[in-house]
Amino acid sequence: MSNLDEIRQARLNKLAILKEKGIDPYPAVSHASHTLAQIVAGFAMLESEKTVVTAVGRVMSFRSQGGLIFFDLFDGTGRFQSLLKKDIAEEAFLLFDQTVDIGDFVEVSGNLFVTKRGQQTIEVSSWNMLSKSLSPLPEKWAGLQDVEEKMRKRYLDILFNDDVREMIVKKAKFWQSIRNFLVQEGFLEVETPVIENTTGGADARPFATHHNALDIDVYLRISAGELWQKKLMVAGFPKVFEIGRIFRNEGMSPEHLQDYTQMEFYWAYADYKKGMELVERMYKHVAMETFGTLEFKIGNFDVNLGNKWEIFDYTETILKITGVDISTADLKDIEGALKKFDIKYDTKGWNKIRAIDSLWKYCRKQIGGPGFLVGIPTELSPLAKTDTKNPAIVQQFQPLIGGSELGKGYSELNDPIDQANRFEAQSKLREAGDEEAQMYDHDFVEALEHGMPPTCGFGLSERVFAFLSNKPARETQIFPLMKPRE
C-alpha cells in the first residue's frame, strides 16, 4: 500500500467514526454569522461586545499543545486562527482530535480574544464537520511543482497560490470593466448563436459536430457573433456588443487558445477612425480598472498605454523590417524572405495570402507599441470596407501592443455585391485546401441586400488580458483544456 493509500484509509477510518456517532460528515447546511474578512474588520467591536461568532472554512493547518489545538481556517475571504481548549470544551476537543485533518471544512462557534502573542483568535465552544476530505492537500512548499500537475489540479494551485487567485479576480475585473465601459457608451449587450450552419467573422478552422434533432452538421462559432450582430445593424440597433465563448480548432501556442472568451462590438454610423478613438479610450480604461496602471512589462517590451499611439502601415512596416514590398512581390519572393528570416510556416492550403500573413507575424514581434496597424491588404480582410483612395487596402485597424495585434476592427463591408464577391473568393481558397478561409454565408448576403448602415466593428479576446499580465494565455485560463491521462 502506498503512502497516499495509507493516508486515505486513515481518513476513511475517521469518516467512519463520525458516522458511528450519528454525525453527517457532508451536511447541506451551515450557519456562518460572519465571513473571516468581516471578523477581521470588526474584531474590536465583536470582542468588546463578547459576540459569539460562527465561522466556516477549510482547515489549512493545526498544531496540538497538550490540551490545546490551534488551527487556521480559510473561507475564501481571509484566514483566521481558532483554538480548542480541552478543559473548556472537552467533548468538542476530543472529537476534533479524533476526526479532523488538514483540508477538512468545518464550522466553529465561539468568542473572540487575543492570545498572549497578540494573535486574534476564535475560542471555539462548539464545531461541526461540513465536509470530510479523503485526499491530503499538497504541502505548501513541496507540493504541485510540476507545471502539468498544476494545470490538472488547478483547484489546488489556486488554493495555495495567491498569484493565481489574484489573476482570477483581475480577469473578472477585466471583462466587467469592458462591459461597464461599453454600456456607459450606449452599447446594448446581446447574445447570439454559438452553434452555426456556417462559420463567419474570422479566418479560422472550426470545430464541427452533428445536430441530432435537425439531422444536420453544424459548427461551433469562431467569432463572437459578428455576422449576427451585423444583422442587428440591419434590424436598426445603433450599438451592440457581446462577450462570449468562441472555439477555434487550431494549433496551441503561448498566444493562442481553442476555447476562449471574446468581445465584439458593432457601432452603426461610425467608421474605423471613430473606432480607433473609442478603442484607445477603452484599453486605457480597462487597464486602469483591472491593473491600476498604464505601464506594463510585456515580454521584452516596456509598454506605456498612456503614450501617443503610433500608426503603423502594414505594407510600409513589412518593407522597413524585411525589405520586401508585398504590393509587387510574388509568392516566390515572399517565400525567399521567409527562408531568409528562418520563419516556419504550414504549407497546407498555402498561398500568397498565407505567405504575407506569415511574414507579417514575424514583423509584428519587433513592435512594442502602443499603436494601431492600418493599411491591411484587401485579400486579408474579406469583411472590411475598402479604402476610398486605395482599393488595394481596407479600412481596418488593429491595436499593436507587446509585439502582437491585440484586437481587430474595421469599417464593415455593407455592399452586398462586393461582399458576395469576396465570399466567392474565400470559397475558392477553401476548395484549394485553405481550411481557415471563410465560408460563403448566403443568409448574411441576403441581409445586406436589405441595407446595413455604415458600421464600425471591433473585437478583442482574453489574449489582451494575458499580454497585460505578461503570461502565456493558457496560464491565465482558470481551467485550461488538458489531454486525458493515458
HELIX and SHEET records of a PDB file:
HELIX    1   1 ASN A    3  GLU A   20  1                                  18    
HELIX    2   2 LEU A   36  ALA A   41  1                                   6    
HELIX    3   3 PHE A   43  SER A   48  1                                   6    
HELIX    4   4 GLU A   90  THR A   99  1                                  10    
HELIX    5   5 VAL A  147  ARG A  152  1                                   6    
HELIX    6   6 ARG A  154  PHE A  160  1                                   7    
HELIX    7   7 ASP A  162  GLN A  184  1                                  23    
HELIX    8   8 GLU A  226  VAL A  234  1                                   9    
HELIX    9   9 TYR A  272  PHE A  291  1                                  20    
HELIX   10  10 TYR A  314  THR A  322  1                                   9    
HELIX   11  11 LEU A  331  LYS A  340  1                                  10    
HELIX   12  12 LYS A  352  ARG A  364  1                                  13    
HELIX   13  13 THR A  378  LEU A  380  5                                   3    
HELIX   14  14 PRO A  416  GLU A  431  1                                  16    
HELIX   15  15 HIS A  442  GLU A  449  1                                   8    
HELIX   16  16 ARG A  463  SER A  469  1                                   7    
HELIX   17  17 ALA A  473  THR A  476  5                                   4    
SHEET    1   A 6 VAL A  53  GLN A  65  0                                        
SHEET    2   A 6 LEU A  68  PHE A  74 -1                                        
SHEET    3   A 6 ARG A  79  LYS A  85 -1                                        
SHEET    4   A 6 GLN A 120  SER A 131  1                                        
SHEET    5   A 6 PHE A 105  VAL A 114 -1                                        
SHEET    6   A 6 VAL A  53  GLN A  65 -1                                        
SHEET    1   B 8 LEU A 188  GLU A 189  0                                        
SHEET    2   B 8 LYS A 239  PHE A 247  1                                        
SHEET    3   B 8 ASP A 259  ALA A 268 -1                                        
SHEET    4   B 8 THR A 455  SER A 461 -1                                        
SHEET    5   B 8 LYS A 408  SER A 411 -1                                        
SHEET    6   B 8 GLN A 396  ILE A 401 -1                                        
SHEET    7   B 8 GLY A 371  VAL A 374 -1                                        
SHEET    8   B 8 GLU A 310  ASP A 313  1                                        
SHEET    1   C 7 LEU A 188  GLU A 189  0                                        
SHEET    2   C 7 LYS A 239  PHE A 247  1                                        
SHEET    3   C 7 ASP A 259  ALA A 268 -1                                        
SHEET    4   C 7 THR A 455  SER A 461 -1                                        
SHEET    5   C 7 LYS A 408  SER A 411 -1                                        
SHEET    6   C 7 GLN A 396  ILE A 401 -1                                        
SHEET    7   C 7 SER A 404  GLU A 405 -1                                        
SHEET    1   D 3 ILE A 195  GLU A 196  0                                        
SHEET    2   D 3 ILE A 216  LEU A 220 -1                                        
SHEET    3   D 3 ALA A 208  HIS A 211 -1                                        
SHEET    1   E 2 GLU A 295  ILE A 298  0                                        
SHEET    2   E 2 PHE A 301  ASN A 304 -1                                        
END                                                                             
